[in-house]
Amino acid sequence: MYLVKTPQFIQNLFPNFTWKIPSKEKVLYLTFDDGPIPEVTPWVLEQLEAYKAKATFFCVGDNIRKHRDVFQQVKDAGHSVGNHTYNHLNGWLTDNIPFFHNIRHCANEVNSVLFRPPYGRLKPKQAQFLQRHYRIVMWDVLSGDFDPKITAEQCLANVINNAQAGSIIVFHDSLKAEEKLRAVLPKVLEHFAAQGYQFESLNEKEMLATPRVRVSA
């Protein structure tokens, strides 16, 4: 069970998480989780380049270790990168200290203040600690490319029917999502480019300059 469109009341409950980027301009923020891997990530880069699109890749540290050349391709193409833990850990199922150590391990591979928790799952104490050190990036629209129960057409509709200016959209450059991603990503790029949208990466400096609600000790 997951929500394609993150309701506003959930966004309001966690004001220190980044759910979307307020914008009056036609801008979308594509994000790709779980890579980099040679089977999918270079293809994603080719699709983005065809539309001069920039995106943000939330990388698993162990995948970077195994595929440093692919990770370098992402950076060389001018995309942003973020921390997605070293072993794709679920915060709800992981004790706090091992979870923090795993994120730190990934930080040795990814020099970024952007962090996205796998599955979007964090315990309150984990969030409280991490937001002192990172910008926790969630999403406005979840494509569902990972879901074997939906068709590529449904995945495409999830994005087209819900994305709007400033939306942060989640895809996955993973083997699990590959089939739907290959069918859907080119159509998403084509559809929104035809409407005059630009695709930008998340800017660490701009996000760091955004005020946050004070975190109590």
Secondary structure, 3 states (H helix, E strand, C coil): CCCCECCHHHHHHCCCCECECCCCCCEEEEEEECCCCCCCHHHHHHHHHHCCCCCEEEECHHHHHHCHHHHHHHHHCCCEEEECCCCCCCHHHCCHHHHHHHHHHHHCCCCCCEECCHHHCCCHHHHHHHCCCCEEECCCEECCCCCCCCCHHHHHHHHHCCCCCCEEEEEECCCCCHHHHHHHHHHHHHHHHHCCCEECCCCHHHHHCCCCCCCCC
